[in-house]
Amino acid sequence: MAYLVKAYGLDDGILKKLLTKKEKEKLIEYWKKYDQTHTKKFNYQLFVERVGYHASDMIKSCHFGVEECGPKNFSNVLTTYGNCITFNLGGVGKPLHQKFPGSNHGLKLLINIQEYEYTGTYRTDRLDIGIKFVVHEKNYPPDVLQQGKAVGPGSHAYASVKYRTISNLPAPYGKCSSRVLPFYAQYTFAGCHICCKTEYINDKCGCRAPDMPGENTIPVCSPQIMLQCVRPELVNFQSNEDKICDCPIPCFTGHYDTTVSYAKIPNPQMAKSLAVTMNKTEFIHETHGLVDPNISPTLYISQNYLLLNIFFDDLYYEETTSLPVTTFSSLLGNIGGQLGLFVGASLLTIAELVEYGFYHSRGAIRRYQQKRNQRMSDIAKQTSCAEKEPLVENGKASLPS
């Protein structure tokens, strides 16, 4: 089991740190002998689905508002984290919907993470204990590795969710587009990268990892191929992903923005309640004898249990839509407006300018004539006055003859 746990880390690319050369050789030799001595070859995916976590193992209490829920409302989904469970995927139970805002009307889970079952060592990349969850669209593949929110044991997490949509513009205004994906009905950016990675591994190794899509078309790799081919090829893929994959930005994206706040558990009453409801026999059965039955209930809860509330704090969503600054119709309107302005100015305005010039010139001529007549009148008056003025000679006045 320890070898399988180490070999299943499909996303870290640190095989040399996990397994020494001698350990790899022993593991590969073991699986070769297994295939030789068994008529039915080992199915890695079925093994992970069988021994991984299930809703019935983890969920101790489930409520959606006032309605009780349970494992029937969850479905198993394989991801890079192994066996995950998805709520409201559309399994046996009917889909549940929140009708009122607030934490009391959303999903409330009491989860036992079974800390005593963890097998990771200091050489792995998953040193923490707890869960990671992500809120996503039904048709979107869960990206737990990149978008997951972590919750550790001994805590009560309140996850407030807001729905947001983004509509981008295709060419010639933007660069968004879509492609037909071989394993998903709807195009998403994450789904495109998953399909690209799956096709790359299939081309290089002739099979797929258990967490990759293509269940009915691509066989699952055996453990030895996982070590010899898939792991080194994944390292190469991550180094050249931008060159290998052609995944455009989708024109429409729905996203759940999640904000998490935390409180500590348990309170004294919760610890007493667990001690009363679970006797020693049930405790040993639940923990498979891996935990001291005399452990303090408070310590056991703080090491293994967590509460998770996921809810809408408001029943509205935010829509972001990109609009073109100029469309073809608005461009034609602008051109027509400009043509109308300049053509109208060249005909009507010229007539108005001629009229204005005519009246302004006539007024100027009139004012000039009035000033000229006034000047001539003033000169005539001055001449008449000059003829009537007496002459003065040698200090004596004499009248003109």
C-alpha positions as CSV (number, residue, x, y, z in Angstrom):
1,M,0.0,0.0,0.0
2,A,2.8,2.4,0.8
3,Y,4.2,1.9,-2.7
4,L,0.9,2.6,-4.3
5,V,0.3,5.7,-2.3
6,K,3.7,7.0,-3.4
7,A,3.2,6.0,-7.0
8,Y,-0.2,7.7,-7.2
9,G,1.1,11.3,-6.8
10,L,0.3,12.2,-10.4
11,D,0.8,15.9,-10.3
12,D,4.0,16.8,-8.4
13,G,6.7,15.6,-10.8
14,I,9.1,14.6,-8.0
15,L,9.4,10.9,-8.5
16,K,13.1,10.9,-7.7
17,K,12.3,12.3,-4.3
18,L,9.6,9.8,-3.6
19,L,11.2,6.6,-4.7
20,T,14.8,5.6,-4.9
21,K,16.1,3.7,-7.9
22,K,16.1,0.4,-5.9
23,E,12.5,0.9,-4.7
24,K,11.3,1.6,-8.3
25,E,13.0,-1.6,-9.6
26,K,11.4,-3.6,-6.8
27,L,8.0,-2.1,-7.5
28,I,8.2,-2.7,-11.2
29,E,9.4,-6.3,-10.7
30,Y,6.5,-6.9,-8.3
31,W,3.9,-5.8,-10.8
32,K,5.4,-7.8,-13.6
33,K,5.1,-10.9,-11.5
34,Y,1.6,-10.0,-10.6
35,D,0.5,-9.8,-14.2
36,Q,2.3,-13.1,-14.9
37,T,0.6,-15.0,-12.1
38,H,-2.9,-13.5,-12.4
39,T,-5.2,-14.1,-15.4
40,K,-6.9,-10.7,-14.9
41,K,-4.6,-7.8,-15.0
42,F,-4.5,-5.3,-12.2
43,N,-6.9,-2.3,-12.8
44,Y,-5.4,0.8,-11.3
45,Q,-8.5,2.8,-11.6
46,L,-10.8,0.3,-9.9
47,F,-8.2,-0.1,-7.2
48,V,-8.2,3.6,-6.4
49,E,-12.0,3.8,-6.6
50,R,-12.3,0.8,-4.2
51,V,-9.7,1.8,-1.5
52,G,-10.1,5.6,-1.7
53,Y,-12.4,7.7,0.5
54,H,-16.1,7.5,0.0
55,A,-19.0,9.7,1.2
56,S,-20.2,7.0,3.6
57,D,-16.7,6.9,5.3
58,M,-16.3,10.6,5.7
59,I,-19.7,12.3,6.2
60,K,-21.1,11.9,9.7
61,S,-23.8,14.5,9.3
62,C,-25.4,16.2,6.3
63,H,-28.1,18.9,6.1
64,F,-29.2,21.2,3.3
65,G,-31.2,23.9,5.1
66,V,-33.7,22.0,7.2
67,E,-33.6,19.0,4.9
68,E,-31.4,16.0,5.7
69,C,-29.0,14.7,3.1
70,G,-26.5,11.9,3.0
71,P,-24.1,9.8,0.9
72,K,-26.9,9.4,-1.7
73,N,-26.5,13.1,-2.6
74,F,-22.8,12.6,-3.4
75,S,-21.0,11.0,-6.4
76,N,-17.5,9.7,-6.7
77,V,-15.1,11.6,-9.0
78,L,-11.5,10.8,-9.7
79,T,-9.1,13.8,-9.7
80,T,-5.4,14.4,-9.2
81,Y,-6.2,14.0,-5.5
82,G,-7.6,10.5,-6.0
83,N,-11.1,9.7,-5.0
84,C,-13.2,12.8,-4.4
85,I,-16.9,13.2,-3.8
86,T,-19.2,15.7,-5.5
87,F,-22.4,17.1,-4.1
88,N,-25.5,17.8,-6.3
89,L,-24.0,16.1,-9.4
90,G,-27.3,14.4,-10.2
91,G,-26.9,11.0,-8.7
92,V,-29.6,9.0,-6.9
93,G,-30.7,11.9,-4.7
94,K,-32.7,14.8,-6.2
95,P,-30.8,18.1,-6.7
96,L,-31.1,20.5,-3.8
97,H,-31.3,24.3,-4.3
98,Q,-30.9,27.1,-1.8
99,K,-34.0,29.4,-1.8
100,F,-33.0,31.9,0.9
101,P,-29.6,33.6,1.6
102,G,-27.5,32.8,4.7
103,S,-25.5,30.0,6.3
104,N,-28.6,28.3,7.8
105,H,-30.1,27.6,4.4
106,G,-27.0,26.1,2.7
107,L,-25.1,22.9,2.9
108,K,-23.8,21.8,6.4
109,L,-21.4,18.9,6.7
110,L,-19.7,17.1,9.6
111,I,-16.7,15.3,8.2
112,N,-14.3,12.8,9.7
113,I,-11.1,13.0,7.8
114,Q,-9.7,9.9,9.4
115,E,-6.3,11.4,10.2
116,Y,-5.0,8.0,11.3
117,E,-5.3,6.7,7.7
118,Y,-2.9,9.2,6.2
119,T,0.2,7.7,4.7
120,G,2.1,10.7,3.4
121,T,5.7,11.3,4.5
122,Y,7.9,14.3,4.7
123,R,9.2,13.5,1.2
124,T,5.8,14.0,-0.4
125,D,4.2,17.3,-1.5
126,R,1.1,16.8,0.7
127,L,2.2,17.2,4.2
128,D,-1.1,18.7,5.5
129,I,-4.2,16.9,6.8
130,G,-7.8,18.0,6.1
131,I,-9.9,18.5,3.0
132,K,-9.8,20.6,-0.1
133,F,-13.1,21.7,-1.7
134,V,-14.1,23.7,-4.8
135,V,-17.5,25.1,-5.8
136,H,-17.9,24.7,-9.6
137,E,-20.5,24.4,-12.4
138,K,-21.9,21.0,-13.0
139,N,-20.5,20.7,-16.5
140,Y,-17.1,22.0,-15.4
141,P,-14.4,19.5,-14.4
142,P,-13.3,20.2,-10.8
143,D,-9.9,21.8,-10.5
144,V,-9.1,20.9,-6.9
145,L,-5.4,21.4,-7.3
146,Q,-5.6,25.0,-8.5
147,Q,-8.8,26.4,-7.1
148,G,-9.4,24.2,-4.0
149,K,-9.9,25.8,-0.6
150,A,-8.3,24.0,2.4
151,V,-10.0,23.2,5.7
152,G,-8.1,21.4,8.5
153,P,-9.5,19.3,11.4
154,G,-10.7,21.0,14.5
155,S,-12.2,23.9,12.6
156,H,-15.6,25.1,11.4
157,A,-15.4,26.6,8.0
158,Y,-18.0,29.1,6.6
159,A,-17.7,29.2,2.8
160,S,-19.7,32.2,1.4
161,V,-20.4,31.8,-2.3
162,K,-21.2,34.4,-5.0
163,Y,-21.9,33.5,-8.6
164,R,-20.2,35.5,-11.3
165,T,-20.4,35.2,-15.1
166,I,-17.9,36.7,-17.6
167,S,-18.8,37.1,-21.3
168,N,-15.9,37.8,-23.6
169,L,-16.0,39.0,-27.2
170,P,-14.8,36.8,-30.1
171,A,-12.7,38.1,-33.1
172,P,-12.4,40.8,-34.3
173,Y,-13.0,42.5,-30.9
174,G,-11.3,39.9,-28.7
175,K,-9.5,36.5,-28.7
176,C,-12.1,34.2,-27.1
177,S,-13.3,31.1,-28.9
178,S,-14.1,27.5,-28.2
179,R,-13.2,24.0,-29.4
180,V,-14.9,20.6,-29.5
181,L,-13.5,18.6,-26.6
182,P,-13.3,14.8,-27.0
183,F,-14.3,14.1,-23.4
184,Y,-16.6,16.9,-22.3
185,A,-19.8,18.2,-23.9
186,Q,-19.1,21.9,-23.0
187,Y,-15.9,23.8,-23.7
188,T,-14.0,25.1,-20.6
189,F,-10.5,26.2,-20.2
190,A,-9.7,23.6,-17.5
191,G,-11.4,20.9,-19.5
192,C,-9.3,21.8,-22.6
193,H,-6.1,21.4,-20.6
194,I,-7.2,18.1,-19.1
195,C,-8.1,16.7,-22.6
196,C,-4.8,18.0,-23.9
197,K,-2.9,16.3,-21.1
198,T,-4.8,13.1,-21.6
199,E,-4.2,13.0,-25.4
200,Y,-0.5,13.7,-24.8
201,I,-0.1,10.9,-22.3
202,N,-2.0,8.5,-24.6
203,D,0.2,9.4,-27.5
204,K,3.4,8.9,-25.5
205,C,2.4,5.9,-23.3
206,G,-0.6,4.3,-25.0
207,C,-2.8,4.7,-22.0
208,R,-4.1,7.2,-19.4
209,A,-3.7,7.9,-15.7
210,P,-6.7,6.9,-13.5
211,D,-7.8,10.5,-12.9
212,M,-7.9,11.4,-16.7
213,P,-11.1,11.2,-18.8
214,G,-11.6,8.7,-21.6
215,E,-12.9,5.7,-19.6
216,N,-14.6,4.0,-22.6
217,T,-11.9,4.8,-25.2
218,I,-8.4,4.8,-23.6
219,P,-7.2,2.0,-21.3
220,V,-5.8,2.8,-17.8
221,C,-2.1,2.6,-17.4
222,S,-0.6,-0.2,-15.3
223,P,1.4,0.8,-12.2
224,Q,4.7,0.0,-14.0
225,I,3.8,2.2,-17.0
226,M,2.8,4.9,-14.5
227,L,6.3,4.8,-13.1
228,Q,8.3,4.2,-16.3
229,C,6.4,6.4,-18.8
230,V,3.5,8.5,-17.4
231,R,5.4,10.2,-14.5
232,P,8.4,11.5,-16.6
233,E,6.1,12.5,-19.5
234,L,3.9,14.5,-17.1
235,V,7.0,16.4,-16.0
236,N,7.8,17.1,-19.6
237,F,4.2,18.1,-20.3
238,Q,4.2,20.6,-17.4
239,S,7.4,22.2,-18.7
240,N,6.0,22.7,-22.3
241,E,2.3,22.9,-21.7
242,D,2.0,26.3,-23.4
243,K,3.5,24.9,-26.5
244,I,1.7,21.6,-26.5
245,C,-1.9,22.8,-25.8
246,D,-3.9,25.2,-27.8
247,C,-6.7,26.3,-25.3
248,P,-8.3,29.6,-26.1
249,I,-10.1,31.7,-23.5
250,P,-13.8,30.7,-23.5
251,C,-16.4,33.3,-24.6
252,F,-18.5,32.5,-21.5
253,T,-17.4,31.5,-18.1
254,G,-19.4,30.9,-14.9
255,H,-17.4,31.1,-11.7
256,Y,-18.3,30.8,-8.0
257,D,-16.2,33.2,-5.9
258,T,-15.7,31.6,-2.5
259,T,-14.7,33.4,0.7
260,V,-13.9,31.2,3.7
261,S,-13.9,32.2,7.4
262,Y,-13.0,29.8,10.3
263,A,-14.0,29.0,13.9
264,K,-12.6,26.4,16.2
265,I,-14.2,23.1,17.3
266,P,-15.1,21.3,19.4
267,N,-16.9,23.1,22.2
268,P,-17.3,21.2,25.4
269,Q,-20.8,20.1,24.7
270,M,-19.9,18.6,21.3
271,A,-17.1,16.5,22.9
272,K,-19.5,15.2,25.6
273,S,-22.1,14.3,23.0
274,L,-19.5,12.3,21.0
275,A,-18.4,10.5,24.1
276,V,-22.0,9.5,25.0
277,T,-23.2,8.4,21.5
278,M,-20.1,6.3,20.6
279,N,-19.1,3.5,22.8
280,K,-15.7,1.9,22.9
281,T,-16.6,-1.0,20.6
282,E,-17.9,1.4,17.9
283,F,-14.9,3.6,18.3
284,I,-12.5,0.7,17.7
285,H,-14.5,-0.4,14.7
286,E,-14.5,3.1,13.2
287,T,-10.8,3.7,13.7
288,H,-9.8,0.1,12.8
289,G,-8.0,-0.1,16.0
290,L,-5.5,2.5,14.9
291,V,-6.4,5.0,17.7
292,D,-6.2,4.6,21.4
293,P,-9.8,4.0,22.6
294,N,-9.1,5.9,25.8
295,I,-8.2,9.1,23.9
296,S,-9.9,12.3,25.0
297,P,-13.0,13.1,22.9
298,T,-11.9,16.7,22.6
299,L,-8.5,15.7,21.3
300,Y,-10.0,13.1,18.9
301,I,-12.4,15.6,17.4
302,S,-9.8,18.3,17.0
303,Q,-7.6,15.8,15.2
304,N,-10.2,14.2,12.9
305,Y,-13.5,16.2,12.7
306,L,-14.3,19.4,10.8
307,L,-17.5,21.3,10.1
308,L,-18.2,22.8,6.6
309,N,-20.9,25.3,5.7
310,I,-21.3,26.2,2.1
311,F,-24.0,28.8,1.3
312,F,-25.0,31.8,-0.8
313,D,-24.9,35.0,1.3
314,D,-27.0,36.8,-1.4
315,L,-29.3,35.3,-4.0
316,Y,-28.0,37.5,-6.9
317,Y,-25.2,37.1,-9.3
318,E,-22.7,39.5,-11.0
319,E,-22.6,39.6,-14.7
320,T,-19.6,41.1,-16.6
321,T,-20.1,41.5,-20.3
322,S,-17.7,42.9,-22.8
323,L,-19.2,45.1,-25.4
324,P,-17.6,46.4,-28.6
325,V,-16.8,50.2,-28.6
326,T,-17.8,50.4,-32.3
327,T,-20.0,48.0,-34.2
328,F,-20.6,48.0,-38.0
329,S,-24.0,49.7,-37.6
330,S,-22.6,52.4,-35.3
331,L,-19.7,52.8,-37.7
332,L,-22.1,53.4,-40.6
333,G,-24.1,55.8,-38.4
334,N,-21.0,57.8,-37.5
335,I,-19.9,58.0,-41.1
336,G,-23.4,59.1,-42.2
337,G,-23.5,61.7,-39.4
338,Q,-20.1,63.1,-40.4
339,L,-21.1,63.1,-44.1
340,G,-24.3,64.8,-43.2
341,L,-22.5,67.4,-41.1
342,F,-19.9,68.3,-43.8
343,V,-22.2,68.0,-46.8
344,G,-24.8,70.1,-45.1
345,A,-22.1,72.7,-44.1
346,S,-20.9,72.9,-47.7
347,L,-24.4,73.8,-49.1
348,L,-26.4,75.4,-46.4
349,T,-23.6,77.0,-44.5
350,I,-22.1,78.6,-47.7
351,A,-25.5,80.2,-48.5
352,E,-25.7,81.5,-44.9
353,L,-22.1,82.8,-45.2
354,V,-23.0,84.6,-48.5
355,E,-26.1,86.1,-46.9
356,Y,-24.1,87.1,-43.9
357,G,-21.4,88.6,-46.0
358,F,-23.9,90.5,-48.1
359,Y,-25.7,92.1,-45.2
360,H,-22.4,92.7,-43.3
361,S,-20.9,94.4,-46.5
362,R,-24.0,96.4,-47.1
363,G,-24.0,97.6,-43.5
364,A,-20.3,98.4,-43.7
365,I,-20.9,100.4,-46.9
366,R,-23.8,102.3,-45.3
367,R,-21.7,103.1,-42.3
368,Y,-18.9,104.2,-44.6
369,Q,-21.2,106.4,-46.6
370,Q,-22.7,107.9,-43.4
371,K,-19.2,108.7,-42.1
372,R,-18.2,110.2,-45.4
373,N,-21.3,112.4,-45.7
374,Q,-20.8,113.4,-42.1
375,R,-17.2,114.4,-42.9
376,M,-18.2,116.4,-46.0
377,S,-20.9,118.1,-44.0
378,D,-18.4,119.1,-41.3
379,I,-15.9,120.5,-43.9
380,A,-18.7,122.6,-45.5
381,K,-19.6,124.0,-42.2
382,Q,-16.0,124.9,-41.4
383,T,-15.6,126.7,-44.7
384,S,-18.8,128.8,-44.3
385,C,-17.7,129.9,-40.8
386,A,-14.2,130.8,-42.1
387,E,-15.7,133.3,-44.7
388,K,-17.6,135.2,-42.1
389,E,-14.8,135.6,-39.5
390,P,-13.2,139.2,-39.3
391,L,-9.6,139.7,-40.3
392,V,-7.1,141.2,-37.9
393,E,-4.2,143.3,-39.3
394,N,-1.7,145.2,-37.2
395,G,-3.9,145.0,-34.2
396,K,-6.8,146.6,-36.0
397,A,-9.9,144.8,-37.1
398,S,-11.3,145.4,-40.5
399,L,-14.3,144.0,-42.3
400,P,-13.7,142.2,-45.5
401,S,-14.6,144.2,-48.6
